Amino acid sequence: MAGKKALAMIPNRKQLQQLKRLTVANLAMKLLKIFEHHIGAEKAISRAALFRKVFGRGEEPSLADEFR
C-alpha cells in the first residue's frame, strides 16, 4: 500500500513541465521586482548581490565562473 501511495506522488511529464514553468515565472517576477530598484549604472547590482537576493544565500565560486 505504501509503495502505491509513493508512486502516486511522483508527477508525470506534463505536471513536471507545468512546475518548471511556474518556477521560471516565479524567478522572473522576483527579478522584475529586484531590478525595479537597480535601473541605471549608478544603481547597478553585482552578480553576487543579485544571486544573494534571488536565492537567499551566497554563490559558491566554480571553475566555470573563472573561465567566463
Jmol script that loads the backbone (N, CA, C; Angstrom):
load data "model"
ATOM      1  N   MET A   1       0.803  -1.204   0.000  1.00  0.00           N
ATOM      2  CA  MET A   1       0.000   0.000   0.000  1.00  0.00           C
ATOM      3  C   MET A   1       0.848   1.272   0.000  1.00  0.00           C
ATOM      4  N   ALA A   2       1.881   1.291   0.845  1.00  0.00           N
ATOM      5  CA  ALA A   2       2.724   2.487   0.939  1.00  0.00           C
ATOM      6  C   ALA A   2       3.457   2.751  -0.371  1.00  0.00           C
ATOM      7  N   GLY A   3       3.833   1.687  -1.072  1.00  0.00           N
ATOM      8  CA  GLY A   3       4.519   1.849  -2.353  1.00  0.00           C
ATOM      9  C   GLY A   3       3.629   2.481  -3.397  1.00  0.00           C
ATOM     10  N   LYS A   4       2.349   2.114  -3.405  1.00  0.00           N
ATOM     11  CA  LYS A   4       1.412   2.695  -4.363  1.00  0.00           C
ATOM     12  C   LYS A   4       1.204   4.173  -4.090  1.00  0.00           C
ATOM     13  N   LYS A   5       1.158   4.550  -2.818  1.00  0.00           N
ATOM     14  CA  LYS A   5       0.996   5.965  -2.467  1.00  0.00           C
ATOM     15  C   LYS A   5       2.222   6.759  -2.911  1.00  0.00           C
ATOM     16  N   ALA A   6       3.392   6.182  -2.713  1.00  0.00           N
ATOM     17  CA  ALA A   6       4.629   6.862  -3.116  1.00  0.00           C
ATOM     18  C   ALA A   6       4.670   7.042  -4.628  1.00  0.00           C
ATOM     19  N   LEU A   7       4.262   6.029  -5.373  1.00  0.00           N
ATOM     20  CA  LEU A   7       4.247   6.135  -6.835  1.00  0.00           C
ATOM     21  C   LEU A   7       3.221   7.155  -7.309  1.00  0.00           C
ATOM     22  N   ALA A   8       2.108   7.250  -6.618  1.00  0.00           N
ATOM     23  CA  ALA A   8       1.073   8.218  -6.999  1.00  0.00           C
ATOM     24  C   ALA A   8       1.546   9.649  -6.790  1.00  0.00           C
ATOM     25  N   MET A   9       2.508   9.856  -5.904  1.00  0.00           N
ATOM     26  CA  MET A   9       3.002  11.206  -5.624  1.00  0.00           C
ATOM     27  C   MET A   9       4.010  11.691  -6.659  1.00  0.00           C
ATOM     28  N   ILE A  10       4.567  10.809  -7.451  1.00  0.00           N
ATOM     29  CA  ILE A  10       5.542  11.187  -8.472  1.00  0.00           C
ATOM     30  C   ILE A  10       4.808  11.878  -9.619  1.00  0.00           C
ATOM     31  N   PRO A  11       5.190  13.126  -9.923  1.00  0.00           N
ATOM     32  CA  PRO A  11       4.497  13.840 -11.009  1.00  0.00           C
ATOM     33  C   PRO A  11       4.825  13.246 -12.374  1.00  0.00           C
ATOM     34  N   ASN A  12       3.850  13.317 -13.277  1.00  0.00           N
ATOM     35  CA  ASN A  12       4.098  12.842 -14.636  1.00  0.00           C
ATOM     36  C   ASN A  12       4.795  13.951 -15.430  1.00  0.00           C
ATOM     37  N   ARG A  13       5.097  13.676 -16.689  1.00  0.00           N
ATOM     38  CA  ARG A  13       5.863  14.619 -17.515  1.00  0.00           C
ATOM     39  C   ARG A  13       5.143  15.961 -17.663  1.00  0.00           C
ATOM     40  N   LYS A  14       3.836  15.936 -17.879  1.00  0.00           N
ATOM     41  CA  LYS A  14       3.070  17.170 -18.052  1.00  0.00           C
ATOM     42  C   LYS A  14       3.083  18.004 -16.768  1.00  0.00           C
ATOM     43  N   GLN A  15       2.939  17.337 -15.627  1.00  0.00           N
ATOM     44  CA  GLN A  15       2.973  18.045 -14.351  1.00  0.00           C
ATOM     45  C   GLN A  15       4.352  18.639 -14.092  1.00  0.00           C
ATOM     46  N   LEU A  16       5.415  17.922 -14.456  1.00  0.00           N
ATOM     47  CA  LEU A  16       6.769  18.450 -14.289  1.00  0.00           C
ATOM     48  C   LEU A  16       6.994  19.693 -15.141  1.00  0.00           C
ATOM     49  N   GLN A  17       6.501  19.667 -16.375  1.00  0.00           N
ATOM     50  CA  GLN A  17       6.642  20.837 -17.246  1.00  0.00           C
ATOM     51  C   GLN A  17       5.905  22.035 -16.665  1.00  0.00           C
ATOM     52  N   GLN A  18       4.731  21.797 -16.103  1.00  0.00           N
ATOM     53  CA  GLN A  18       3.961  22.884 -15.505  1.00  0.00           C
ATOM     54  C   GLN A  18       4.697  23.444 -14.282  1.00  0.00           C
ATOM     55  N   LEU A  19       5.276  22.579 -13.465  1.00  0.00           N
ATOM     56  CA  LEU A  19       6.033  23.045 -12.308  1.00  0.00           C
ATOM     57  C   LEU A  19       7.240  23.864 -12.732  1.00  0.00           C
ATOM     58  N   LYS A  20       7.922  23.450 -13.802  1.00  0.00           N
ATOM     59  CA  LYS A  20       9.071  24.203 -14.298  1.00  0.00           C
ATOM     60  C   LYS A  20       8.649  25.582 -14.778  1.00  0.00           C
ATOM     61  N   ARG A  21       7.512  25.643 -15.480  1.00  0.00           N
ATOM     62  CA  ARG A  21       7.019  26.944 -15.953  1.00  0.00           C
ATOM     63  C   ARG A  21       6.710  27.854 -14.779  1.00  0.00           C
ATOM     64  N   LEU A  22       6.106  27.296 -13.731  1.00  0.00           N
ATOM     65  CA  LEU A  22       5.805  28.097 -12.555  1.00  0.00           C
ATOM     66  C   LEU A  22       7.082  28.597 -11.897  1.00  0.00           C
ATOM     67  N   THR A  23       8.089  27.749 -11.857  1.00  0.00           N
ATOM     68  CA  THR A  23       9.349  28.145 -11.252  1.00  0.00           C
ATOM     69  C   THR A  23       9.993  29.270 -12.053  1.00  0.00           C
ATOM     70  N   VAL A  24      10.008  29.159 -13.365  1.00  0.00           N
ATOM     71  CA  VAL A  24      10.583  30.201 -14.209  1.00  0.00           C
ATOM     72  C   VAL A  24       9.791  31.498 -14.048  1.00  0.00           C
ATOM     73  N   ALA A  25       8.477  31.396 -13.995  1.00  0.00           N
ATOM     74  CA  ALA A  25       7.646  32.589 -13.821  1.00  0.00           C
ATOM     75  C   ALA A  25       7.907  33.233 -12.457  1.00  0.00           C
ATOM     76  N   ASN A  26       8.070  32.427 -11.427  1.00  0.00           N
ATOM     77  CA  ASN A  26       8.359  32.973 -10.095  1.00  0.00           C
ATOM     78  C   ASN A  26       9.706  33.681 -10.070  1.00  0.00           C
ATOM     79  N   LEU A  27      10.702  33.069 -10.700  1.00  0.00           N
ATOM     80  CA  LEU A  27      12.018  33.709 -10.769  1.00  0.00           C
ATOM     81  C   LEU A  27      11.949  35.018 -11.550  1.00  0.00           C
ATOM     82  N   ALA A  28      11.219  35.010 -12.645  1.00  0.00           N
ATOM     83  CA  ALA A  28      11.086  36.221 -13.467  1.00  0.00           C
ATOM     84  C   ALA A  28      10.424  37.343 -12.671  1.00  0.00           C
ATOM     85  N   MET A  29       9.385  37.021 -11.935  1.00  0.00           N
ATOM     86  CA  MET A  29       8.700  38.052 -11.141  1.00  0.00           C
ATOM     87  C   MET A  29       9.626  38.586 -10.051  1.00  0.00           C
ATOM     88  N   LYS A  30      10.373  37.706  -9.414  1.00  0.00           N
ATOM     89  CA  LYS A  30      11.309  38.130  -8.375  1.00  0.00           C
ATOM     90  C   LYS A  30      12.377  39.052  -8.967  1.00  0.00           C
ATOM     91  N   LEU A  31      12.891  38.692 -10.145  1.00  0.00           N
ATOM     92  CA  LEU A  31      13.900  39.525 -10.804  1.00  0.00           C
ATOM     93  C   LEU A  31      13.342  40.884 -11.197  1.00  0.00           C
ATOM     94  N   LEU A  32      12.112  40.902 -11.699  1.00  0.00           N
ATOM     95  CA  LEU A  32      11.497  42.183 -12.061  1.00  0.00           C
ATOM     96  C   LEU A  32      11.397  43.106 -10.855  1.00  0.00           C
ATOM     97  N   LYS A  33      11.006  42.563  -9.724  1.00  0.00           N
ATOM     98  CA  LYS A  33      10.885  43.378  -8.511  1.00  0.00           C
ATOM     99  C   LYS A  33      12.248  43.894  -8.053  1.00  0.00           C
ATOM    100  N   ILE A  34      13.269  43.059  -8.158  1.00  0.00           N
ATOM    101  CA  ILE A  34      14.612  43.481  -7.755  1.00  0.00           C
ATOM    102  C   ILE A  34      15.134  44.562  -8.698  1.00  0.00           C
ATOM    103  N   PHE A  35      14.964  44.351 -10.011  1.00  0.00           N
ATOM    104  CA  PHE A  35      15.504  45.290 -10.992  1.00  0.00           C
ATOM    105  C   PHE A  35      14.770  46.624 -11.025  1.00  0.00           C
ATOM    106  N   GLU A  36      13.589  46.703 -10.441  1.00  0.00           N
ATOM    107  CA  GLU A  36      12.903  47.999 -10.350  1.00  0.00           C
ATOM    108  C   GLU A  36      13.764  49.018  -9.621  1.00  0.00           C
ATOM    109  N   HIS A  37      14.562  48.545  -8.674  1.00  0.00           N
ATOM    110  CA  HIS A  37      15.373  49.439  -7.841  1.00  0.00           C
ATOM    111  C   HIS A  37      16.810  49.559  -8.329  1.00  0.00           C
ATOM    112  N   HIS A  38      17.134  48.929  -9.442  1.00  0.00           N
ATOM    113  CA  HIS A  38      18.512  48.935  -9.930  1.00  0.00           C
ATOM    114  C   HIS A  38      18.573  49.329 -11.405  1.00  0.00           C
ATOM    115  N   ILE A  39      17.926  50.432 -11.731  1.00  0.00           N
ATOM    116  CA  ILE A  39      17.922  50.935 -13.105  1.00  0.00           C
ATOM    117  C   ILE A  39      19.020  51.991 -13.233  1.00  0.00           C
ATOM    118  N   GLY A  40      19.880  51.818 -14.221  1.00  0.00           N
ATOM    119  CA  GLY A  40      20.951  52.773 -14.466  1.00  0.00           C
ATOM    120  C   GLY A  40      22.263  52.323 -13.864  1.00  0.00           C
ATOM    121  N   ALA A  41      23.346  52.889 -14.373  1.00  0.00           N
ATOM    122  CA  ALA A  41      24.688  52.491 -13.945  1.00  0.00           C
ATOM    123  C   ALA A  41      24.954  52.862 -12.486  1.00  0.00           C
ATOM    124  N   GLU A  42      24.406  53.969 -12.035  1.00  0.00           N
ATOM    125  CA  GLU A  42      24.663  54.397 -10.655  1.00  0.00           C
ATOM    126  C   GLU A  42      23.939  53.531  -9.621  1.00  0.00           C
ATOM    127  N   LYS A  43      22.938  52.776 -10.056  1.00  0.00           N
ATOM    128  CA  LYS A  43      22.200  51.885  -9.146  1.00  0.00           C
ATOM    129  C   LYS A  43      22.403  50.417  -9.515  1.00  0.00           C
ATOM    130  N   ALA A  44      23.522  50.120 -10.146  1.00  0.00           N
ATOM    131  CA  ALA A  44      23.788  48.752 -10.612  1.00  0.00           C
ATOM    132  C   ALA A  44      23.877  47.783  -9.431  1.00  0.00           C
ATOM    133  N   ILE A  45      23.594  46.522  -9.708  1.00  0.00           N
ATOM    134  CA  ILE A  45      23.708  45.465  -8.706  1.00  0.00           C
ATOM    135  C   ILE A  45      24.707  44.430  -9.224  1.00  0.00           C
ATOM    136  N   SER A  46      25.551  43.954  -8.352  1.00  0.00           N
ATOM    137  CA  SER A  46      26.550  42.978  -8.777  1.00  0.00           C
ATOM    138  C   SER A  46      25.912  41.602  -8.943  1.00  0.00           C
ATOM    139  N   ARG A  47      26.588  40.743  -9.665  1.00  0.00           N
ATOM    140  CA  ARG A  47      26.080  39.385  -9.871  1.00  0.00           C
ATOM    141  C   ARG A  47      25.929  38.656  -8.540  1.00  0.00           C
ATOM    142  N   ALA A  48      26.906  38.816  -7.659  1.00  0.00           N
ATOM    143  CA  ALA A  48      26.865  38.148  -6.362  1.00  0.00           C
ATOM    144  C   ALA A  48      25.690  38.660  -5.514  1.00  0.00           C
ATOM    145  N   ALA A  49      25.464  39.969  -5.528  1.00  0.00           N
ATOM    146  CA  ALA A  49      24.355  40.536  -4.756  1.00  0.00           C
ATOM    147  C   ALA A  49      23.014  40.091  -5.323  1.00  0.00           C
ATOM    148  N   LEU A  50      22.920  40.017  -6.639  1.00  0.00           N
ATOM    149  CA  LEU A  50      21.685  39.561  -7.272  1.00  0.00           C
ATOM    150  C   LEU A  50      21.415  38.104  -6.907  1.00  0.00           C
ATOM    151  N   PHE A  51      22.422  37.274  -6.961  1.00  0.00           N
ATOM    152  CA  PHE A  51      22.277  35.866  -6.598  1.00  0.00           C
ATOM    153  C   PHE A  51      21.793  35.744  -5.159  1.00  0.00           C
ATOM    154  N   ARG A  52      22.381  36.535  -4.261  1.00  0.00           N
ATOM    155  CA  ARG A  52      22.008  36.507  -2.858  1.00  0.00           C
ATOM    156  C   ARG A  52      20.554  36.922  -2.659  1.00  0.00           C
ATOM    157  N   LYS A  53      20.103  37.944  -3.393  1.00  0.00           N
ATOM    158  CA  LYS A  53      18.710  38.393  -3.260  1.00  0.00           C
ATOM    159  C   LYS A  53      17.727  37.368  -3.815  1.00  0.00           C
ATOM    160  N   VAL A  54      18.075  36.728  -4.901  1.00  0.00           N
ATOM    161  CA  VAL A  54      17.167  35.772  -5.540  1.00  0.00           C
ATOM    162  C   VAL A  54      17.100  34.468  -4.754  1.00  0.00           C
ATOM    163  N   PHE A  55      18.265  33.922  -4.381  1.00  0.00           N
ATOM    164  CA  PHE A  55      18.301  32.594  -3.786  1.00  0.00           C
ATOM    165  C   PHE A  55      18.484  32.595  -2.270  1.00  0.00           C
ATOM    166  N   GLY A  56      18.732  33.760  -1.673  1.00  0.00           N
ATOM    167  CA  GLY A  56      18.836  33.849  -0.223  1.00  0.00           C
ATOM    168  C   GLY A  56      20.106  33.261   0.357  1.00  0.00           C
ATOM    169  N   ARG A  57      21.112  33.053  -0.455  1.00  0.00           N
ATOM    170  CA  ARG A  57      22.399  32.540   0.011  1.00  0.00           C
ATOM    171  C   ARG A  57      23.475  33.020  -0.947  1.00  0.00           C
ATOM    172  N   GLY A  58      24.685  32.977  -0.508  1.00  0.00           N
ATOM    173  CA  GLY A  58      25.801  33.380  -1.361  1.00  0.00           C
ATOM    174  C   GLY A  58      26.098  32.312  -2.397  1.00  0.00           C
ATOM    175  N   GLU A  59      26.668  32.744  -3.516  1.00  0.00           N
ATOM    176  CA  GLU A  59      27.027  31.769  -4.547  1.00  0.00           C
ATOM    177  C   GLU A  59      28.375  31.159  -4.233  1.00  0.00           C
ATOM    178  N   GLU A  60      28.546  29.930  -4.646  1.00  0.00           N
ATOM    179  CA  GLU A  60      29.816  29.247  -4.445  1.00  0.00           C
ATOM    180  C   GLU A  60      30.622  29.356  -5.731  1.00  0.00           C
ATOM    181  N   PRO A  61      31.839  29.873  -5.630  1.00  0.00           N
ATOM    182  CA  PRO A  61      32.642  30.029  -6.847  1.00  0.00           C
ATOM    183  C   PRO A  61      32.957  28.678  -7.485  1.00  0.00           C
ATOM    184  N   SER A  62      32.955  28.671  -8.789  1.00  0.00           N
ATOM    185  CA  SER A  62      33.252  27.428  -9.504  1.00  0.00           C
ATOM    186  C   SER A  62      34.287  27.703 -10.585  1.00  0.00           C
ATOM    187  N   LEU A  63      34.857  26.659 -11.114  1.00  0.00           N
ATOM    188  CA  LEU A  63      35.837  26.791 -12.172  1.00  0.00           C
ATOM    189  C   LEU A  63      35.201  27.389 -13.430  1.00  0.00           C
ATOM    190  N   ALA A  64      33.936  27.080 -13.681  1.00  0.00           N
ATOM    191  CA  ALA A  64      33.232  27.633 -14.848  1.00  0.00           C
ATOM    192  C   ALA A  64      33.169  29.153 -14.762  1.00  0.00           C
ATOM    193  N   ASP A  65      32.969  29.684 -13.556  1.00  0.00           N
ATOM    194  CA  ASP A  65      32.926  31.135 -13.369  1.00  0.00           C
ATOM    195  C   ASP A  65      34.279  31.765 -13.716  1.00  0.00           C
ATOM    196  N   GLU A  66      35.344  31.094 -13.345  1.00  0.00           N
ATOM    197  CA  GLU A  66      36.682  31.612 -13.637  1.00  0.00           C
ATOM    198  C   GLU A  66      36.936  31.670 -15.143  1.00  0.00           C
ATOM    199  N   PHE A  67      36.453  30.677 -15.878  1.00  0.00           N
ATOM    200  CA  PHE A  67      36.643  30.662 -17.327  1.00  0.00           C
ATOM    201  C   PHE A  67      35.804  31.714 -18.027  1.00  0.00           C
ATOM    202  N   ARG A  68      34.653  32.056 -17.479  1.00  0.00           N
ATOM    203  CA  ARG A  68      33.808  33.084 -18.074  1.00  0.00           C
ATOM    204  C   ARG A  68      34.463  34.420 -17.911  1.00  0.00           C
TER     205      ARG A  68
END
end "model"
wireframe off; spacefill off
backbone 0.3
color backbone group
